[in-house]
Amino acid sequence: MGDRLYGFDMSETFDAIVIGAGVVGASTAFHLAKLGGLKVCVVERGQVCSGGTAKSCAIVRTHYSVPSNTALTVRSLAMFGAFPDWLDDAEADAGFVQAGYLIVAPEGDFADRMRANLALQTGAGAETYVVSPGEALEHHPLLTLDDAALIAYEPQSGYADPYLTTSSFLRAARAKGVVVKTDCPVQALISTDGRVTGVRTAHGELRAPLVVSAVGPWTRALTDGIGLDIPLEVSRHTVLTFKTAAPYGRDLPVIKDLTTANKMYFRPASGGVVLVGTGDHGDPVTDADAMDENVGDDFVLLQGGQIGHRMASFAEAALSASWVGAYDITPDWNPVLGPVPGLDGLHLAFGFSGHGFKLAPAVGLALAQTALGQASDVDITPYRLGRFAEGKLLTGAYGVGSIS
C-alpha cells in the first residue's frame, strides 16, 4: 500500500518530512497537512505499518498516573470515537471496539495508588470509576475476582486495529497532498549551521526545513549520526493468544491485572481467542531487527497459568499463536516528544515504552501543533528531551512498566 519511491524526484523539496509510516508518523503527517497546509513527505524504509505498530496490541485506555499521559489519552479516545469526522473521511476506520477496560489491583500499595489515580484521571476528563466484583462480572462474566481488592472500569475504552488506524491516517493525509515514499530507508539526517535541512535516503536526498523522526526503537540509527546521545533502551516483549472450545467474545472488556508481577493484560482478538501480553520490562535487546522470535515453554506456562487463574474457563486453554515485538524504553518509561535543542527543525518522537498506539492520535496532533508554533491541545513540554538531565522524570505510580 502507499506511494512507491519510483516516479518521484528524490531531489524534491518539501515543507516537512516525517520519518516512519507507523501510527505516530501517520498521525503526525496528517495533522501537519490538516493544520498547516504543509507539503509533507512520509518516508518509510519498508511498507506502511511494518515496524513496531504492526506488533501493537492496540489497547486504548485512559488509566495513567502521569497527568499528561491521561490528558493525551483522553484526547486520543475522543478521536478514536469520532474517527471519520476527525480525518475528514467518511470511510476512515480504526477498527475501534468500545469494549470497556477493567483494571484489577491487589490489596496493599497498588490499590492505594489506584484510588489516587482515579481521582487524577477524573480531573483530567476521563470517565472512570470503582466497581464492585459483582459489577465487574456483569461486564465480564468469565472473570475470577477473589483476590481483587480494587477494580476500576472505563466504559469508553477498548481496543482498535493498528493497520486500519495507520492506513486510515495516511489515506486522509494523501487526500490533503501528503506524499508517502515506501521502500525508502533513511540513512542520515542532513543539517547545516545548526539546522536540519533534510534526509539522505538509500535513493537520494530529500530536503525540508522540518523533520520529524517517528521510528521508535530505530531512533538511534539517526541520532547517533548527528552526535546526539539519547536515553533509549530496546526490549523484547512476547504476545500470546489462547483459545478454548467456546469463542472469546469480541465485546468483552480489556483487562489489566496488577495482581501479577509482569502486569499482565488481555483482550479479545480475531478468531475468538484471547490476546495476552505483559507490561513489564521485557528482555533487553541490542537490535530490534534481530530479536529472537522463539517463545520459551516456561513463559507460555507462566502466562497460561495466570490467564487460567483469572478466568477458570481458560485453565486448560490451548496456545493459538505467539509473536514478539520491540519496546523503545526511556528511563522513566514515557516518550520523548518535540524539538531537539541545538538543532533547529528536528523533532523527535520515541521512547513510547508500550504506550505508543493509544497516545498516537493526540501525539501526532500535539507534535504538529508544536512544530507549527500553534497552541497545543495538550502541552508536550513535560516530554522534552532535556528532562532527564534536569532530573524531572515522568515517574508513574506503579513502578517500572507500561502502566505509568
C-alpha positions as CSV (number, residue, x, y, z in Angstrom):
1,M,0.0,0.0,0.0
2,G,1.1,3.6,-0.5
3,D,3.0,5.7,-3.0
4,R,6.1,4.0,-4.2
5,L,9.5,5.6,-4.4
6,Y,9.5,5.1,-8.2
7,G,8.1,8.1,-10.1
8,F,9.2,10.7,-7.6
9,D,12.1,13.1,-7.9
10,M,14.3,12.3,-5.0
11,S,15.7,15.9,-5.0
12,E,12.3,17.3,-4.4
13,T,11.8,19.8,-1.6
14,F,9.1,19.6,1.0
15,D,7.8,21.7,3.9
16,A,8.2,18.8,6.2
17,I,9.5,15.2,6.2
18,V,8.1,12.6,8.6
19,I,10.4,9.5,9.0
20,G,8.3,6.4,9.8
21,A,5.0,5.2,8.5
22,G,3.8,3.7,11.7
23,V,0.8,5.1,13.6
24,V,2.7,8.0,15.2
25,G,4.3,9.1,12.0
26,A,1.0,8.7,10.1
27,S,-0.9,10.8,12.7
28,T,1.8,13.5,12.7
29,A,1.9,13.8,8.9
30,F,-1.9,14.0,8.7
31,H,-2.0,16.8,11.3
32,L,0.8,18.8,9.7
33,A,-1.2,18.8,6.5
34,K,-4.5,19.4,8.1
35,L,-3.4,22.2,10.5
36,G,-0.7,23.9,8.4
37,G,-1.4,23.0,4.8
38,L,2.2,21.9,4.6
39,K,3.6,19.9,1.7
40,V,4.6,16.8,3.7
41,C,6.6,13.7,2.7
42,V,6.4,10.4,4.8
43,V,9.5,8.3,4.3
44,E,9.4,4.6,5.3
45,R,12.1,2.0,5.0
46,G,9.6,-0.8,4.4
47,Q,5.9,-0.8,3.9
48,V,3.2,1.2,5.8
49,C,2.7,-0.2,9.3
50,S,5.6,-2.7,9.0
51,G,7.5,-1.7,12.1
52,G,6.6,-1.6,15.8
53,T,2.9,-0.6,15.1
54,A,2.4,-3.9,13.3
55,K,3.1,-5.7,16.6
56,S,0.9,-3.5,18.7
57,C,-1.9,-4.9,20.8
58,A,-3.7,-1.6,20.1
59,I,-5.3,-1.2,23.5
60,V,-7.0,2.2,24.1
61,R,-7.4,3.2,27.7
62,T,-7.0,6.3,29.9
63,H,-5.7,4.8,33.1
64,Y,-2.4,6.5,33.9
65,S,-0.7,8.0,36.9
66,V,1.2,10.7,34.9
67,P,-1.3,13.6,34.4
68,S,-0.1,14.5,30.9
69,N,-0.5,10.8,29.8
70,T,-4.1,10.9,30.9
71,A,-4.6,14.2,29.1
72,L,-3.2,12.7,25.8
73,T,-5.2,9.5,26.1
74,V,-8.5,11.4,26.8
75,R,-7.9,13.4,23.6
76,S,-7.0,10.2,21.7
77,L,-10.0,8.3,22.9
78,A,-12.2,11.2,21.7
79,M,-10.6,11.0,18.3
80,F,-11.0,7.2,18.1
81,G,-14.7,7.7,18.9
82,A,-15.1,10.2,16.0
83,F,-12.5,8.9,13.6
84,P,-14.2,9.6,10.3
85,D,-15.2,13.1,11.3
86,W,-11.7,13.9,12.6
87,L,-10.0,12.6,9.5
88,D,-12.5,14.3,7.2
89,D,-13.0,10.9,5.6
90,A,-16.3,9.1,5.8
91,E,-14.6,5.7,5.2
92,A,-11.9,6.1,7.8
93,D,-11.9,3.1,10.2
94,A,-9.7,2.5,13.2
95,G,-11.3,-0.9,13.9
96,F,-12.1,0.5,17.3
97,V,-14.2,-1.7,19.6
98,Q,-15.6,0.1,22.7
99,A,-15.4,-2.9,24.9
100,G,-14.5,-1.2,28.1
101,Y,-11.5,-1.6,30.3
102,L,-11.2,-3.1,33.8
103,I,-8.1,-2.8,35.9
104,V,-7.7,-5.1,38.9
105,A,-5.4,-4.3,41.9
106,P,-4.4,-6.5,44.8
107,E,-4.7,-5.5,48.5
108,G,-2.0,-3.0,49.6
109,D,0.1,-0.3,47.9
110,F,-1.2,-0.7,44.3
111,A,-4.8,-0.4,45.5
112,D,-4.0,2.7,47.4
113,R,-2.2,4.2,44.4
114,M,-5.0,3.3,42.1
115,R,-7.6,5.2,44.2
116,A,-5.5,8.3,44.0
117,N,-5.0,7.8,40.2
118,L,-8.8,7.5,39.7
119,A,-9.2,11.0,41.1
120,L,-6.4,12.3,38.9
121,Q,-8.0,10.8,35.8
122,T,-11.4,12.1,36.6
123,G,-10.0,15.5,37.0
124,A,-8.4,15.2,33.5
125,G,-11.7,14.3,31.9
126,A,-11.5,10.5,31.9
127,E,-14.7,8.5,32.5
128,T,-13.5,6.0,35.1
129,Y,-14.9,4.7,38.4
130,V,-14.6,2.0,41.0
131,V,-16.9,-1.1,40.5
132,S,-17.6,-4.0,42.8
133,P,-16.6,-7.5,41.9
134,G,-20.3,-8.2,41.1
135,E,-20.5,-5.2,38.8
136,A,-17.2,-6.2,37.1
137,L,-18.7,-9.6,36.4
138,E,-21.7,-8.0,34.7
139,H,-19.2,-6.6,32.2
140,H,-17.0,-9.8,32.0
141,P,-18.7,-12.9,33.4
142,L,-15.7,-15.2,32.9
143,L,-13.5,-13.5,35.5
144,T,-12.5,-14.8,38.9
145,L,-12.0,-11.9,41.2
146,D,-11.4,-13.4,44.7
147,D,-8.1,-11.7,45.0
148,A,-9.1,-8.3,43.8
149,A,-9.0,-5.6,46.4
150,L,-10.0,-2.8,44.0
151,I,-11.4,-2.8,40.5
152,A,-11.9,0.2,38.2
153,Y,-13.8,0.5,35.0
154,E,-13.6,2.7,31.9
155,P,-16.7,2.3,29.7
156,Q,-15.4,4.3,26.8
157,S,-12.1,2.4,26.4
158,G,-11.4,-0.7,24.3
159,Y,-9.1,-1.7,21.5
160,A,-8.5,-1.0,17.9
161,D,-6.8,-2.3,14.8
162,P,-3.2,-0.9,14.2
163,Y,-3.1,-1.4,10.5
164,L,-6.6,0.1,9.9
165,T,-5.8,3.0,12.1
166,T,-2.4,3.8,10.4
167,S,-3.7,3.3,6.9
168,S,-6.7,5.5,7.5
169,F,-4.5,8.3,8.8
170,L,-2.3,8.0,5.7
171,R,-5.2,7.9,3.2
172,A,-6.6,11.0,4.8
173,A,-3.2,12.6,4.7
174,R,-2.8,11.8,1.0
175,A,-6.2,13.5,0.4
176,K,-4.5,16.6,1.8
177,G,-1.5,16.3,-0.5
178,V,0.9,14.2,1.7
179,V,3.3,12.0,-0.3
180,V,4.3,8.6,1.1
181,K,7.5,7.0,-0.1
182,T,7.8,3.3,0.9
183,D,10.8,1.1,0.5
184,C,12.9,4.2,1.0
185,P,15.3,3.8,4.0
186,V,16.6,7.0,5.6
187,Q,20.3,6.7,6.1
188,A,21.1,10.0,7.7
189,L,19.8,13.4,8.7
190,I,21.2,16.4,6.8
191,S,22.0,19.6,8.7
192,T,23.7,22.9,8.1
193,D,24.7,25.6,10.6
194,G,22.6,24.1,13.5
195,R,19.5,23.5,11.4
196,V,18.2,20.3,9.9
197,T,17.8,20.6,6.1
198,G,16.6,17.2,5.1
199,V,17.4,13.5,5.0
200,R,19.6,11.2,2.9
201,T,17.9,8.1,1.8
202,A,19.1,5.0,0.0
203,H,17.8,6.6,-3.2
204,G,18.9,10.2,-2.8
205,E,18.3,13.3,-0.7
206,L,15.0,14.9,0.3
207,R,15.0,18.5,1.6
208,A,12.8,20.1,4.2
209,P,13.3,22.7,7.0
210,L,11.2,20.4,9.3
211,V,12.0,16.8,10.0
212,V,10.0,14.6,12.5
213,S,11.6,11.3,13.4
214,A,9.0,8.7,14.5
215,V,10.8,5.4,14.2
216,G,10.7,4.3,17.9
217,P,13.3,1.5,18.6
218,W,15.3,2.5,15.5
219,T,15.8,6.2,16.6
220,R,19.5,5.7,17.4
221,A,20.3,4.9,13.8
222,L,19.5,8.5,13.1
223,T,20.6,10.3,16.2
224,D,24.0,8.6,16.5
225,G,24.9,10.1,13.1
226,I,24.5,13.7,14.4
227,G,26.2,13.0,17.7
228,L,23.1,13.1,19.8
229,D,23.1,10.7,22.8
230,I,19.6,9.8,23.6
231,P,18.3,7.8,26.6
232,L,16.9,4.8,24.8
233,E,16.8,1.1,25.6
234,V,15.1,-1.6,23.4
235,S,13.5,-4.6,24.9
236,R,11.7,-7.7,23.6
237,H,8.1,-8.4,24.5
238,T,6.1,-11.5,23.8
239,V,2.4,-11.7,23.0
240,L,0.4,-14.9,23.1
241,T,-3.1,-15.9,22.1
242,F,-5.1,-18.7,23.8
243,K,-8.2,-20.4,22.8
244,T,-10.8,-22.7,24.3
245,A,-13.8,-24.6,22.7
246,A,-16.0,-21.6,23.3
247,P,-15.1,-18.4,21.3
248,Y,-13.9,-15.5,23.4
249,G,-16.4,-12.6,22.8
250,R,-15.0,-9.6,20.9
251,D,-17.0,-7.2,23.2
252,L,-15.5,-8.4,26.5
253,P,-13.6,-5.7,28.2
254,V,-9.8,-5.3,28.1
255,I,-8.3,-6.5,31.5
256,K,-5.2,-5.1,33.2
257,D,-4.2,-7.4,36.1
258,L,-1.9,-5.6,38.6
259,T,-2.0,-8.7,40.9
260,T,0.6,-10.3,38.5
261,A,4.3,-9.5,38.7
262,N,4.5,-8.9,35.0
263,K,1.4,-6.6,34.9
264,M,-0.4,-8.9,32.5
265,Y,-3.2,-7.6,30.3
266,F,-5.6,-9.4,27.9
267,R,-8.2,-8.6,25.4
268,P,-10.3,-10.2,22.7
269,A,-8.6,-10.9,19.3
270,S,-9.7,-12.1,15.9
271,G,-10.8,-15.7,15.7
272,G,-12.5,-15.9,19.1
273,V,-9.2,-16.1,21.0
274,V,-7.8,-14.0,23.9
275,L,-4.6,-12.0,23.4
276,V,-2.3,-11.9,26.4
277,G,0.7,-9.6,27.0
278,T,2.7,-8.1,29.7
279,G,3.6,-4.5,30.9
280,D,6.9,-5.4,32.5
281,H,10.5,-4.5,31.3
282,G,10.9,-7.4,28.9
283,D,14.2,-8.8,27.7
284,P,16.8,-6.2,26.6
285,V,18.0,-6.5,23.0
286,T,20.7,-4.7,21.1
287,D,19.0,-4.8,17.7
288,A,15.2,-4.6,17.1
289,D,15.7,-6.2,13.7
290,A,17.4,-9.3,15.1
291,M,15.2,-10.3,18.0
292,D,14.9,-13.9,18.9
293,E,11.4,-15.0,17.6
294,N,11.3,-18.1,19.7
295,V,8.9,-18.2,22.7
296,G,10.0,-20.4,25.6
297,D,7.8,-23.0,27.2
298,D,8.3,-21.5,30.6
299,F,6.8,-18.2,29.5
300,V,3.9,-19.9,27.9
301,L,3.2,-21.9,31.1
302,L,3.5,-18.8,33.2
303,Q,1.1,-16.8,31.1
304,G,-1.2,-19.7,30.7
305,G,-1.3,-20.2,34.4
306,Q,-2.0,-16.5,35.1
307,I,-4.8,-16.4,32.5
308,G,-6.2,-19.6,33.9
309,H,-6.2,-18.1,37.4
310,R,-8.1,-15.0,36.2
311,M,-10.5,-17.0,34.0
312,A,-11.1,-20.5,35.2
313,S,-12.5,-21.5,31.8
314,F,-9.0,-21.0,30.4
315,A,-7.3,-23.3,32.8
316,E,-6.9,-25.9,30.0
317,A,-6.7,-23.4,27.2
318,A,-4.5,-24.1,24.1
319,L,-1.8,-21.8,22.8
320,S,-3.1,-20.5,19.5
321,A,-0.3,-18.1,18.3
322,S,2.7,-16.0,19.5
323,W,4.8,-13.2,18.3
324,V,7.4,-10.8,19.7
325,G,7.8,-7.0,19.3
326,A,10.2,-4.3,20.5
327,Y,9.5,-1.7,23.1
328,D,11.5,1.6,22.9
329,I,12.1,2.4,26.6
330,T,13.3,5.6,28.3
331,P,14.5,5.8,31.9
332,D,11.0,6.9,33.1
333,W,9.0,4.8,30.7
334,N,7.5,7.8,29.0
335,P,8.2,9.2,25.5
336,V,10.4,12.0,24.3
337,L,8.4,14.4,22.2
338,G,9.3,17.6,20.5
339,P,12.2,19.7,19.3
340,V,15.9,18.9,19.8
341,P,17.9,21.7,21.5
342,G,20.7,22.8,19.3
343,L,19.4,21.5,16.0
344,D,16.5,23.7,14.8
345,G,13.8,21.9,12.8
346,L,14.4,18.4,14.1
347,H,11.6,17.0,16.3
348,L,11.7,13.5,17.9
349,A,9.0,11.0,18.9
350,F,10.5,8.0,20.6
351,G,10.5,6.0,23.8
352,F,6.8,5.2,24.0
353,S,7.5,2.2,26.2
354,G,4.4,0.4,25.2
355,H,2.1,3.5,25.2
356,G,2.5,4.5,21.6
357,F,-0.7,3.3,19.9
358,K,-3.1,4.6,22.5
359,L,-1.3,8.0,22.5
360,A,-0.7,8.3,18.8
361,P,-3.8,10.3,17.6
362,A,-3.2,13.0,20.2
363,V,0.6,12.9,20.0
364,G,0.5,13.4,16.2
365,L,-1.8,16.4,16.8
366,A,0.4,17.9,19.5
367,L,3.6,17.3,17.6
368,A,2.2,19.1,14.6
369,Q,0.8,22.0,16.6
370,T,4.2,22.4,18.4
371,A,6.2,22.3,15.1
372,L,3.8,24.8,13.5
373,G,4.0,27.2,16.5
374,Q,0.4,26.7,17.3
375,A,-1.2,26.4,20.8
376,S,-1.3,22.7,21.6
377,D,-4.4,20.8,22.8
378,V,-2.1,19.0,25.2
379,D,1.2,20.6,26.3
380,I,4.1,18.2,25.4
381,T,6.7,20.2,27.3
382,P,6.9,17.5,30.1
383,Y,8.1,15.1,27.4
384,R,11.1,17.2,26.4
385,L,14.4,15.5,25.8
386,G,16.1,17.6,28.4
387,R,14.0,16.4,31.3
388,F,16.4,13.6,32.1
389,A,19.4,15.9,32.6
390,E,17.1,18.2,34.6
391,G,16.0,15.4,36.9
392,K,12.4,16.0,36.0
393,L,11.3,12.5,35.1
394,L,7.7,11.5,34.5
395,T,7.6,8.8,37.1
396,G,4.5,6.6,37.3
397,A,2.9,5.4,40.5
398,Y,3.1,1.7,39.7
399,G,6.9,1.4,39.2
400,V,8.6,0.2,36.1
401,G,6.2,-0.9,33.3
402,S,3.9,0.4,30.7
403,I,1.0,1.3,33.1
404,S,2.6,4.6,34.0
